[in-house]
Amino acid sequence: MAFARGLIKGCRPKWPGRATGRLFNLNFLVMGIIKRGILGGVSGKVGTVVGSSWKGISYLRALPTSVANPRTAAQVKNRTILSLIVKILRTCTSIVRIGFSAFAVKMSAFNAAMAYNFRQAIISDSNGVAVDYARLMFSLGNLPEAENADCQSMEPHKLSFTWDDNSDEPGASPFDTALIVVYNPEKGSSVIRNTGIVRSDTQATLEVPPGFSGDEVHCYIGFVSATPGTGGRLRDAISNSSYAGPVEVF
């Protein structure tokens, strides 16, 4: 995976809000970029290089060199973290593509979400690594986030989200669309909602599968602007996701 191979130091994006992490450079061992193509472009292995394309840009990259010890402690740790983050994000890719779209510059929104959560949403100690669900993010931007977000389960297979209406804050609108994620670590799956709920509703009810009953789930809500921006303004049209807490499903 290009993302896993492309971990380098020294590239610091300006994440909004609390984010302070580093980003990953996806250009790993790139030998050259073919602007017009060579004989119509190169695809596949040619000697010690591989021709391919990404986001419409043709390029050559060197074949990966062999690693003397592919299972050092640091490598195992990084692979474990990547596995944890990918497992979660893959359950709600449609939310992530919206939520991190402002950072999809020379990379996908999914990879931007992986980069952020790799640095910010992991607890690491002598016992190993684990996800810090309170710091996990499914959207990132400058739009006012959900205020006093909370979630409860009072009926079978249902979750009730509540939040305050802060649509009078600069940049916010009563019609900002909610992005909701309910992640179940036990089942390794999510229930999501990205249509039909707006900021001024101040509440929403989601049905979850009957098999979720008795499981602890983690709940999140963010917003995307009713009048989304473009280019450099895109991050102003998306809010940070807010953690609405762990909830045991009725």
LINPE-V504580 format. One record per pair of residues at least 24 apart in sequence whose ideal C-beta (glycine too) atoms are under 10 Angstrom apart, sorted by the first residue. I is the first residue (numbers start at 1). J is the second residue. Records with the same first field share a line. If there is no record, write none. Layout:
I=J, J
//
This chain:
1=26, 82, 86, 111, 114
2=26, 27, 28, 52, 54, 61, 107, 108, 111
3=28, 82, 86, 107, 108, 110, 111, 112, 114, 115, 118
4=28, 78, 79, 82, 83, 86, 114
5=29, 61, 64
6=30, 107, 111, 115
7=78, 82, 115, 118
11=115
13=103, 105, 112, 115, 116
14=103, 235
15=102, 103, 112, 115, 116, 119, 120, 137, 140, 141, 235, 240
16=102, 103, 140, 141, 142, 143, 235, 236, 238, 239, 240
17=137, 140, 141, 142, 145, 239, 240
18=120, 135, 137, 140, 240
19=103, 116, 119, 120, 135, 137, 140, 240
20=119, 120
21=115, 116, 117, 118, 119, 120, 121
22=115, 116, 118, 119
23=103, 105, 107, 111, 112, 114, 115, 116, 118, 119
24=107, 111, 112, 114, 115, 116, 118, 119
25=106, 107, 115
26=54, 55, 106, 107, 108, 111, 115
27=54, 59, 61, 106, 107
28=61, 62, 64
29=60, 61, 62, 63, 64, 65
30=54, 57, 59, 60, 61, 62
31=59, 60, 61, 62
32=58, 59, 60, 61
33=57, 58, 59, 60
34=58, 59, 60
35=59
54=106, 107, 108
55=104, 105, 106, 107, 108
57=106
76=129
77=122, 124, 128, 129
78=118, 129
80=122, 124, 128, 129, 130
81=114, 117, 118, 119, 121, 122, 124, 129, 130, 131
82=114, 118
83=129
84=117, 118, 121, 122, 129, 130, 131, 185
85=113, 114, 115, 116, 117, 118, 121, 122, 131, 136
86=110, 113, 114, 117, 118
87=131, 183, 185, 188
88=113, 114, 117, 121, 131, 133, 136, 138, 181, 183, 185, 188, 189, 190, 218
89=113, 114, 117, 136, 138, 183, 190
90=188, 189, 190
91=181, 182, 183, 184, 187, 188, 189, 190, 191, 192
92=138, 179, 180, 181, 182, 183, 189, 190, 191, 192, 194, 220
93=190, 192
94=179, 192, 194
95=138, 139, 179, 180, 181, 190, 192, 193, 194, 220, 222, 224, 241
96=137, 138, 139, 140, 179, 181, 192
97=194
98=138, 139, 177, 179, 194, 222, 224, 228, 237, 238
99=137, 138, 139, 140, 141, 179, 181, 194, 220, 222, 223, 224, 238, 239, 240, 241
100=137, 138, 139, 140, 141, 235, 238
101=139, 140, 141, 224, 228, 234, 235, 237, 238
102=139, 140, 141, 142, 143, 228, 229, 231, 232, 233, 234, 235, 236, 237, 238
103=140, 141, 234, 235, 238
104=234
105=234
109=139, 140
112=140
113=137, 138, 139, 140
116=140
131=183, 185, 218
132=243
133=183, 185, 216, 217, 218, 219, 220, 243, 245, 246
134=218, 220, 243, 245, 246
135=243
136=181, 183, 218, 220, 241, 243
137=220, 222, 240, 241, 242, 243
138=179, 180, 181, 183, 190, 192, 220, 221, 222, 240, 241, 243
139=179, 181, 220, 221, 222, 223, 224, 238, 239, 240, 241, 242
140=222, 235, 238, 239, 240, 241
141=171, 222, 223, 224, 225, 229, 234, 235, 236, 237, 238, 239, 240, 241
142=171, 229, 233, 234, 235, 236, 237, 238, 239, 240
143=169, 170, 171, 172, 173, 176, 199, 222, 223, 224, 225, 228, 229, 235, 236, 237, 238, 239, 240
144=168, 169, 170, 171, 172, 173, 176, 199, 223, 225, 239, 240
145=169, 172, 221, 222, 223, 238, 239, 240, 241, 242
146=176, 178, 179, 180, 199, 202, 220, 221, 222, 223, 239, 240, 241, 242, 243, 244
147=172, 199, 202, 242
148=202, 242, 244
149=180, 219, 220, 221, 222, 241, 242, 243, 244, 245
150=203, 219, 221, 242, 244, 245, 247
151=180, 182, 204, 206, 217, 218, 219, 220, 221, 243, 244, 245, 246, 247
152=219, 244, 245, 247, 250
153=206, 208, 212, 213, 217, 219, 247, 248, 249, 250
154=205, 250
155=205, 207, 250
156=207, 208, 210, 212, 213, 249, 250
157=206, 207, 208, 209, 210, 211, 212, 213, 249, 250
158=205, 206, 207, 208, 212, 249, 250
159=191, 204, 205, 206, 207, 208, 212, 217, 219, 244, 247, 249, 250
160=203, 204, 205, 206, 247
161=193, 197, 201, 202, 203, 204, 205, 206, 219, 220, 221, 244, 247
162=201, 202, 203, 204, 221, 244
163=199, 201, 202, 203, 204, 221, 223, 242, 244
164=199, 202
165=198, 199, 200, 201, 202
166=199, 200, 202, 223
167=198, 199, 200, 202, 223, 226
169=199
171=225, 227, 229, 236, 237, 239
172=199, 200, 223, 225, 226, 239
173=198, 199, 200, 223, 225, 226, 227
174=198, 199, 200, 201, 226
175=199, 200, 201, 223, 225, 226, 227
176=200, 222, 223, 224, 225, 226, 227, 228, 237, 238, 239
177=222, 223, 224, 225, 226, 228
178=204, 221, 222, 223, 224, 239
179=220, 221, 222, 223, 224, 238, 239, 241
180=204, 206, 219, 220, 221, 222, 241, 244
181=206, 217, 218, 219, 220, 221, 222, 241, 244
182=206, 208, 212, 217, 218, 219, 220, 221, 244, 247, 249
183=217, 218, 219, 220
184=208, 209, 211, 212, 215, 216, 217, 218, 249
185=215, 216, 217, 218, 246
186=211, 212, 214, 215, 216, 217
187=211, 212, 215, 217
189=217
190=217, 218, 220
191=217, 219
192=220
193=221
194=222, 224
197=221, 223
198=223, 226
199=223, 225, 226, 239
208=247, 249, 250
209=249
210=249
211=249
212=248, 249, 250
213=248, 249, 250
214=248, 249, 250
215=247, 248, 249
216=246, 247, 248, 249
217=245, 246, 247, 248, 249
218=243, 244, 245, 246, 247
219=243, 244, 245, 246, 247
220=244, 245
//
